[in-house]
């Protein structure tokens, strides 16, 4: 983390970097999960990513990203349940341009960046990830990259499924803002998605494929 680091803008102005998120929700030697929460009109501090990261959207609002090096701003249009996978990137800041709150979960992949622990990860021979229940499960793949796969699962009210991760660590992220839990799973472990009394935005299943055997 680089909060407090002083960098220089192209015009010579000194800029003090902030954190990349509002607060840390989960951290271990493999991942760090942040909450990024912006009220309407609010902007993050300038910040720098040292690790590739996955963004999971919980509440959407029109936003744009400014770059300290003067590159053209990037307009963002996200959907609840959607996800993006981004590499290490230059100093930037995010601003909520809309009239609704913006909220996400940002997962830093520490072993792919500058904060890698160097601790080897033992490859697993676990079976491919799957649900224990037979039949069709309401899932949609929203990121399919050699490093990371993210699925969006939307159970109907009262429905529950048990998901068993494959030969790599994974995370289960509850997108329900009333119960914003994050569960980290080792290869072969399972997690039962809690049944909800009403329809919610569902869950994101994040598989760290770069640990595959």
Buried (B, 14 or more C-beta within 10 A) or exposed (E): BBEEBEBEEEEEEEBEBBBBBBEBBBEEEBBBBBBBBBEEEEBBEBBBBBBBBBBBBBBBBBBBBBBBEEEEEEEBEBEBBBBBBEEEBEBBBBBBBBEEBBBBBBBBBBBBBEBEEEEEBEEBEBEEBEBEEEEEBEBEEBBEEEBBBBBBBBBEEEEEBEBBBBBBBBBBBBBBEEEBEBBBBEBBBBBEBEEBEEEBBBBBBBBBBBBBE
